[in-house]
Amino acid sequence: MHDFIKSHKNDGLILMTFGNELIQKSKVEGSGLAEYFDDIIFTEEKPKSEVIEKLISELPNNEKIVFIDDKAEELKRTKETSPNVICVRMKREEGRYTKEETPKGCYNIKSLKEIDKII
């Protein structure tokens, strides 16, 4: 993961994480990844799709937005509300979301090493 993030550090990366803000901040700080992101958004009340919609409204029209998540439902909502967003599902071998079907119009990857082929 670090290689991907390091190689895209100057691309305007934004990390969005859902859950209790104190816990999520602790995870981000512990990971050492915060320095690679232009912004970090913590949300525990609004769905990620709503946060992405707000971000889109604040960005230039030609800005490419790639949303990576492991939850099919988050990707589906995002694709429905923001069809121009490139939605990518991190489909892990194991985990609680592995049996969910990837929404139409979204890509599947098993590793961030695969993302450059999509974007």
C-alpha positions, -999 to 999 in steps of 0.1 A, spaced: 0 0 0 28 24 8 42 22 -27 9 31 -43 4 61 -19 40 73 -23 37 72 -61 5 93 -60 15 116 -32 13 147 -55 -20 137 -71 -42 154 -44 -50 123 -24 -78 125 1 -83 98 27 -119 93 39 -126 70 67 -160 61 83 -164 54 120 -157 69 154 -134 99 148 -112 93 178 -106 57 169 -101 65 132 -77 93 139 -57 69 161 -56 43 133 -45 69 107 -18 83 129 -6 48 138 -3 39 102 21 67 93 1 74 62 -13 109 71 17 127 56 9 114 21 -26 129 20 -37 164 12 -67 160 34 -82 134 57 -120 133 62 -135 115 92 -172 108 89 -194 87 112 -229 101 105 -231 108 67 -227 80 41 -194 83 21 -215 90 -10 -228 122 5 -193 133 15 -181 126 -21 -210 146 -35 -199 176 -14 -163 172 -24 -173 171 -61 -191 204 -57 -159 220 -44 -135 207 -71 -129 219 -106 -152 202 -132 -124 182 -149 -110 167 -116 -107 130 -117 -121 113 -87 -114 77 -78 -132 61 -49 -118 29 -35 -138 9 -9 -144 -27 1 -181 -22 7 -203 -28 -23 -232 -7 -9 -209 23 -5 -198 20 -41 -233 15 -54 -246 46 -36 -216 66 -49 -221 55 -85 -258 63 -83 -253 98 -69 -220 106 -87 -218 86 -119 -185 102 -131 -166 90 -101 -144 60 -109 -155 34 -83 -131 6 -74 -138 -22 -51 -110 -36 -30 -121 -72 -31 -101 -91 -5 -98 -129 -3 -112 -128 32 -134 -104 51 -170 -96 59 -178 -80 25 -163 -107 2 -196 -122 -7 -212 -90 -18 -216 -85 -55 -196 -56 -70 -220 -29 -84 -224 -24 -121 -199 1 -135 -173 -5 -107 -139 -22 -110 -125 -50 -88 -90 -51 -75 -73 -73 -50 -43 -49 -44 -36 -12 -48 -9 -23 -72 -37 -29 -97 -52 6 -95 -28 22 -120 -43 0 -148 -77 16 -141 -68 52 -136 
